[in-house]
């Protein structure tokens, strides 16, 4: 039986944490795909000067979305005049309830819920493979370089595309909801995953340099 290299005990803990994180992300994704709101949803107070509304009757697949309402349109409307599916949470922020979504709405909602987890699962799997190789005492191998470069692509490009796609889906759902006359579609330029992707790519090049040095040393022996 092969003996684990010395000084790599901390990698066992990293490996365990990554496995736990992967299980949690997969479980939460499955729960999101299979979940539903329930038969009734308490809408509550729609504004500071509005009375508390009775519970809103909804279907078994009712959905809630955060919305950024248009300030100008909202200024012309009192809280009590808003559709009952729209609940103000701030001066122009609201929670929108889609009481009886169509099949397309449900599909879009579920897709939006798994975009981020899909990127996270791909990144965690690649990290697990890198750590597993490092636990065997061989971190600077060509396979790890390829994994890190792919990880940079998954985190950078995948995270950016997932964020933009999520904004597109949410805007489409809101424009098909009771808040369509008040909603202000918006897009958030997700630069954080892009920056993280470049940092991981830089780390991959460090590993590539280490792999070349190891090959040079092996050639001298």
C-alpha positions, -999 to 999 in steps of 0.1 A, spaced: 0 0 0 14 34 -10 22 58 19 9 93 18 36 119 14 46 138 46 33 173 51 1 168 32 -21 161 62 -38 195 57 -48 185 22 -70 157 38 -90 184 55 -93 205 24 -104 174 5 -131 167 31 -143 202 30 -146 202 -8 -165 169 -7 -189 183 19 -194 215 -1 -201 195 -33 -227 173 -15 -244 204 -1 -245 222 -35 -259 191 -53 -285 185 -26 -296 222 -26 -298 221 -64 -320 190 -63 -342 206 -36 -345 237 -57 -356 218 -88 -381 197 -69 -394 224 -45 -426 245 -47 -440 273 -26 -472 257 -13 -509 264 -15 -510 298 2 -485 327 6 -489 354 31 -483 387 13 -486 410 44 -481 447 44 -477 464 10 -466 498 22 -463 520 53 -498 534 49 -515 503 35 -535 479 55 -523 443 59 -538 422 31 -553 388 35 -532 358 24 -529 355 -14 -543 324 -30 -516 308 -51 -511 276 -71 -488 248 -60 -459 261 -81 -461 298 -71 -429 317 -74 -414 348 -58 -389 371 -74 -372 403 -62 -379 432 -85 -365 467 -90 -395 489 -98 -394 520 -120 -392 551 -98 -412 573 -121 -440 548 -126 -440 540 -89 -443 577 -80 -476 579 -99 -490 549 -80 -498 545 -43 -490 512 -25 -527 503 -23 -530 507 -61 -503 481 -68 -515 446 -79 -518 423 -49 -490 402 -63 -465 430 -58 -453 437 -22 -431 467 -16 -400 460 5 -383 494 0 -390 527 -18 -386 510 -52 -377 474 -43 -404 448 -42 -412 411 -40 -433 398 -69 -455 367 -66 -463 347 -97 -493 330 -84 -500 305 -112 -470 302 -135 -471 286 -169 -449 256 -178 -425 280 -195 -423 302 -163 -416 271 -142 -389 259 -165 -372 293 -166 -374 297 -128 -359 262 -123 -331 269 -148 -323 302 -131 -320 283 -98 -294 258 -111 -272 282 -132 -250 292 -102 -249 257 -86 -239 242 -120 -208 265 -121 -201 257 -85 -203 219 -90 -180 221 -120 -155 242 -100 -156 219 -70 -151 188 -90 -120 202 -107 -107 214 -73 -112 179 -59 -91 164 -87 -63 189 -82 -63 183 -44 -64 145 -49 -33 147 -71 -16 169 -46 -23 144 -18 -4 118 -38 26 141 -37 24 151 -74 8 186 -76 29 199 -105 17 175 -132 4 184 -166 -30 170 -157 -33 195 -129 -23 224 -152 -51 214 -175 -75 212 -146 -66 246 -133 -69 262 -168 -103 246 -172 -112 258 -137 -103 293 -147 -126 290 -177 -155 275 -156 -152 302 -129 -145 332 -152 -165 326 -183 -191 302 -167 -197 325 -137 -201 356 -160 -224 338 -184 -245 323 -156 -249 358 -140 -260 374 -173 -283 345 -181 -299 348 -146 -306 385 -152 -322 377 -186 -344 350 -171 -355 371 -141 -363 401 -164 -383 379 -187 -403 364 -158 -410 399 -143 -421 412 -176 -446 384 -178 -459 390 -142 -483 413 -126 -455 438 -121 -448 442 -158 -461 478 -159 -438 488 -130 -407 467 -133 -374 482 -144 -353 455 -160 -317 456 -150 -284 438 -156 -255 435 -132 -221 432 -149 -205 404 -130 -168 412 -129 -159 392 -98 -160 357 -115 -139 372 -144 -113 385 -120 -112 351 -101 -109 333 -134 -77 354 -143 -63 347 -108 -68 310 -112 -53 311 -147 -22 328 -132 -20 300 -107 -23 275 -135 7 291 -152 27 287 -119 18 250 -119 29 248 -156 62 263 -147 66 239 -118 58 210 -142 85 221 -166 110 224 -139 102 189 -127 107 176 -162 140 194 -165 153 179 -133 141 145 -143 160 148 -175 192 155 -156 190 124 -135 
